[in-house]
């Protein structure tokens, strides 16, 4: 097999938050895959960086009284340590705020502009006359146009979950000074994505998973819209050339560019050729590993940007599903959330690495981190079967045979041969990202090894036939060694300890299994791994819940001291959600009786890629037909989980034309907003179209 040159990337963690289980799922997938590729003889590089630009970074830095640069430097240090402690082996872990990334953004933009792929047109936005600047969505606050809650951001309501444009806020005011903004136009820069329509139609099916390609091809039913790649100041990012620092690249321009810039940094450090990775597709393969929620950017915008600037496009984009915790979506404010640092405070990294490896595959499937199943698999398989095999075999060799191996017996020799023959299929499964199949193959070898050990009962045999016992233990330990070599990409630290036990260097090649150890000595057995203590799991979740309680307390405090600004004056309000009537926050019972509440069944649900908080729903009202409703519930629900579900809607709400289509009703929901939002469901037995009285 000819050795390949490979570059793999993981999606960039945002510098405004901590690394959590979702990040681990993806980075572990890439880490295992890259390690396995190296063990198969390929030159494989793992590139990543922090995603550091955008308005949220700027706002958080302002709230903490530090600069954005200080904020992202702190996040980078924390993220890097978290990944390192999880045994994630990045070849380079950089930042999108690097000089290399700035140079690349300017190079790409220059080529796009020279080739006629850039156009400008005015965009109307909120403008603060006091601070003399256009206000990003999060720099505008006001009254929610949907529920009447006060002091909400310009893009979404944290009380009812509605999303909207800043111009739709009631009593809007500047987040910085309280001044009511005015509407003002500003020229924005757009990338003509439709110029690459034919190229993308050809490229997409060949470089994505079948289900991803089929879904993304739906976008070509109509012309691709121009993509706004600019943002007005203030904005933490890179200035667009020749705009006098008044226009900045949108964060989704320089974020994927970070893959290329980080490669450039790696090449400077290693002496390798940058051009071999990104200027031609004949000398290296490039693979992006991403979550399914960002396929739109990676399979439409990104390959078009690369093509426009004469860079190669990815060999393939591998998407994976989401991860849930105990069957529920992760929510930090509800305590159903595990940050990597919280996990590491209580449990060893090998536990999570092994458990997730038993579930990871090449499909775009969601998976659940079930804590009971997690403890069971680790304690039974990893500790009870694999580690215990080495522990029992080595302890007896140390004690009874001066730590010396001999040769396997005839039955043992056959088992070793079978284990060696499994190398081809195991390497194949690793290459295909079918890690659950890898662990299944390893489990088969482990079960045979344990049966062999138990059938021979060396603890009894030693008194009757010491010579045969030594052969049985030699076979057992060779099988354990082979299992450990196969598991090296999943459990690198564990594998290194096993290598030390056998007086070997760390395993770097799968072909090491082909050499069985005979007539040699091993070290005294040292502890490798213990079972998961349920107390540690409980302590981990208690810590997560304590964080949730703190967040809830902060939210409650914020609500009681919320500022509502009108004509520059601040007043206190409890910001309780209400159905807003014109001129007041109260309605009469007669007003309420006018609301037509109906049971509706969700028959279709889909993501609106341009809006990260919206889902487009098609609901059935039985004999009254169907409606399209655009709902701000994307952060709380995955589309596939909503299909077929009964909910309640306001059926006589006046249809509203939104940026992404007509919305013909309102889904009723409750909660704090964002990920803590729950659509209301009727009792069992309800039927679509049924009126709620």
PyMOL commands that set and color helices and strands:
alter all, ss='L'
color gray80, all
select helices_A, chain A and resi 21-39+55-64+68-85+99-114+137-139+166-168+193-207+210-221+251-270+274-278+292-308+340-344+349-357+371-400+410-421+423-431+435-456+458-464+466-486+492-501+510-514+534-560+589-593+622-624+639-642
alter helices_A, ss='H'
color red, helices_A
select strands_A, chain A and resi 5-10+43-50+92-95+118-128+133-134+140-143+152-153+170-174+182-191+227-228+230-232+247-249+285-291+316-320+323-325+367-369+562-566+569-573+597-607+615-620+626-631+646-650+656-658+661-663+666-667+669-673+676-679
alter strands_A, ss='S'
color yellow, strands_A
deselect
rebuild
show_as cartoon
